Amino acid sequence: MSKLWVLFVHPQVNFIAFLGVAYLLYKKHQLLVILGTLGLSVWAYTEMSQQALLIDALNQFWRPGYLEATSSVDKEMYRSLIIGSSALSDSKYFLVIYSFGLGSLLFGFAFNSESGLGKLISASLIFIGILSLGSFARFYLGLTQINEVVDWLYQQVYSYLQPAIRVVIGLWLLMKLKKENSTRIEVT
């Protein structure tokens, strides 16, 4: 259950951070930032609703209902709901990896004009976006010939890159904030 709660909270934290990124990059890349923010907002909302379905409906109602059911009809109804929850969750995952991939890719392109950490963030987000869209393509468009490469990249690269680049984005935001504050102090 605790993993579900982490998956419920993490899109909220990441989306708030990307609102800060959007604010800082908007003047240079309006279209990329608007579309990237739209993609990441769909991702955040969908992932939160996916986890809410699993936390609440599945684990608070359907599984306990199945265990407490006294008739075979009720047991079969809860069993169907439990089995169906997997399909509901997967249909949300369809949106999760597509919108996350698209949003990451677009923000990666927006970061490309930045220097220093911005270049590292750009390359990382473009990689993450392409990998997510590749995963979408293999799961939902039938491009199974890329399974081995995508699986390897998720296991060997993405699992380390994704949390690391979140820290780097946080550092980039802090550096930009510090620079903006020092500029304001000098002007006044």
LINCOR-V480157 format. One record per helix or strand of 2 or more residues. SS is the DSSP state (H for helix, E for strand). FROM is the first residue (numbers start at 0). TO is the last residue. If there is no record, write none. Layout:
BEGIN
SS;FROM;TO, SS;FROM;TO
END
This chain:
BEGIN
H;1;24, H;29;67, H;71;110, H;116;139, H;143;186
END
